[in-house]
């Protein structure tokens, strides 16, 4: 691997991690010495990369640093195209429109030699199971998750029994034919999963729930034996 490619790979590794990564871990992943890793970090910092940290403490890339489009590989472009096509066909209308817009923006800024990779990608999304309809607006649910607002929902369980719940929305899982809300349920005092198509009513509270969503998601992952995805 050339040093230029190694620097790009180092940037990609840092972008994947939300928390500081030790120099030893980075050096091992790149298969270089710790001294070479420190030189690469210094080079990136000198060229404008906002990398915080120091030897022995770990490194983290500050949010907001954007790699030029030229840095995208053909595999990365195809991954973005495939993911955008899936979202466009299997998500709610607002998210689907956002996926199509994002794909158009990516194509517009790619250099000419890579533009055809995006527009002519042979990776297609096949038809899935029919989506089970629901009565709520998933866009409103996603906004409540971002804002960390409590939700008051009317819910019907598998047997059709109705209940009123106050929940703390944490995440929305997209499965082939269903959408599942991950939340802390005040009624049960525990994490619960709610099928979006069984939520009959939804009201967003002005009250923020206690704690921060990333910490609550980590607690949910630990409680369910789910590996953390950085």
C-alpha positions, 0 to 999 in steps of 0.5 A: 500500500502506498503512503497516500493510500495508507493516509486515506485508509487511516482517515476512513478508519477514524471516520468509522469510530466515534470514540478515541482509538489508540495508536496501537490499534490504528497501527495494527489495523494498517499493519505499520509501526507505531512510529509510522502511525504517529508520522501519518497522524501528524501529516494529516493534521498538517494538511487540515484534518481535525484529529484530536488526541496524542500518543498514549491517549488515542485519536478521534476525528472531529465531526464535520471534516469532509473528504473530497469526492475524489477520495471515494473508491468505486466500491464505496460509490457502489455501496452508497448507490445500493444503500440509497436504492434500498432506502428509496424503495423500502423507507417512508416517502420523506426518507425515500425522497432524501435518498434519491436527492442524496444520490443525485448530489453524489453524482453531481460532484463526482469527477467524470471518470467516476460518474458512470460508476454511480449512474450505471451501477449494476447493483440492484435491489430486488423486490421484498415482502410487501410492507405492512401499512401503519397509521403513523407518520414515520418522519414524525417518529424519526424527528422525535428520536433525534430530538430525544422527546418523549412520545405518548402512543396508543398501541395494539399488541399481537392479540389486538389489546390496546394500551396507552404508553409513554415511551422514550424513542431510541431507534427505528429498526428497518426490517424487510416487511416491518418497522420496529421502534426501540424505546424505553417504556415507562409503563413497563420500566424496561426497554420494549420494541413496538411494531410501527404498524401497530401504533394507532396514535402518536403524540410528541411531548415537549418534554425531553426524556432523562439521559442521552440517547447514545447512552441509552442505546448502549444500555439497550445493546448490552441488555440484549447482547447486541454488539456496539456498532461504532 
